[in-house]
Amino acid sequence: MTRPNLIPLALLRELAAVVPDPMRPAQFVDLAEMMVGRSQPVASLPSPAAAVPVPDVATTPDKKGLPWTIEELERARAMLNDGKGPSEIARHLGRPVAATQIAIKRYGVRGDAPIIVPGRPTGRFLPNVVSIPPVPEAGKSSERGRFAGVNPEDRKADIRSDAWTDDDRAQLSKMKAAGKSLPEIATALGRSSEACRGQLKVMRGANVPVASASATWTEEEGRRLLAARAKGVPFKVIAEELGRTVRACEQRMTKLAKLSPSSPADVTPPKRNESASPVAVKAPTPAPVTKAPASFVSSPAPKEAVKADDAQLRAPLNEKQRRIFDSLCKLSDDFEPEDDLLLAEGVIGRQALELIADELGCETKDVKNRWKAMMFEDVVDWRGHPTIGGQSDLLTALRARIQSGEAANG
């Protein structure tokens, strides 16, 4: 039988069951030729000589998914040095061929370098170990987050991190009233400038009675505002006494001035009832009403004049802005044109509704309802959301409405 001849598959299977492993390919072919020729019985066939003793086949043929041990890796290195391939090593170790190839490469089995000790497995073979959370450092959480990336040795030893005492707050308030800067106060108290600034904010919030941003103005607050302005008290001082912002006091003063045409000194009820001078001042008030018919006959009606001014101011507006202008004129008179412009600019500028309500001296729900009332068809899209172009047209129409009111008053 020549070597190019094919060996039957059944004979190869019989050889694989009888002949010990490992065997060189050439020896295997020679043994197959001998069996085909039946020159001698199979039992008397000489066993192939093994130059290096080979360990027995692993008793656990299936170790799929189990972690590799250092003994298995040393055995794989010995077999690699003897010329064995990964498939033979996998068969002896009871491992998949792909896993054996990966382990040889991952743990550095080839060569003479020390074998990398395999780590603990992850996943279902990891034992249930209860992890103990690290103990937090002493101090406040804000301080731990602030100094998270700073070594304890690098921290300044002269900066205090303990709690504020009443004595510290008294010194802070005294030095701030004296006009000292925050770095000077921080150096004197042994604290950081950020800590002093934050403590000042806390003290102001605790000591100054600030009213709610959406709280409505009461009649008593209105009287106090008018009386203080009659005495020449600045808005800043009035805002601190009333617990309001300066802007809210100014807006409320403007509204009260429009509602009461008399001077602020004559608005308080006691003076109005006791003295007879306010009665004398109010006596000629019916005179403009009696003159109105004569002026009506001699001059055109004021509404017609306002319409003429509106037509002049609407000339530079485009068609969409004119429709918005007409819709604004049909709204209720709860808000002045200046208030509508302030409300629209605040909402478009993403200002909080509470702050807008505080500046206008009304409630937050009134601001929401007014903004919804200004969402005309030309301002929003098909989903009801205001567009950028619609908001720009709304602001233009609001400014034109204010100009028309000024022209009518002038």
Beta strands, then each sheet from edge to edge (+ up, - down):
end
